[in-house]
Amino acid sequence: MLLESRVNDRVTLLVDCENVGGVEKNALTSNAHPDKIIDGAIAIIRAAAERFGEGLSLEGQPAPVVLEVEFGVKIDANAVVSVARRPEEGHFRVKLRWDG
């Protein structure tokens, strides 16, 4: 199933999503909309970066010299954006890196 998302007036993003049987647990309560896919992905990436960044500044302990985190962002047929089980399963593959 292709999910169409308008990124802006000139760009449309098509996301190839699996449409599995049954009822998606968030489908009835989700405010997800295909045009909000990029916003949802950015929100997940930003929140993850902030949390990992907070973890780098532990009191009394030096931060690691280099930290790299990789994860996948997945979109389902209901336009619900989530973190994939494995980076390679995501529609977007995200790599965050801190050099200190």
KABELPE-V513333 format. One line per field, one symbol per residue. phi: phi as a letter, one per 30 degrees, with the letter a starting at -180 (. if undefined). A space follows every 50 residues. Layout:
phi=???
This chain:
phi=.cccbddadcbccccdcdccdjcddcddcdcdbedceddddddddddddd ddddddcddibddddbbbbbacccbcdcidcbdddbeddddbccbcbccb
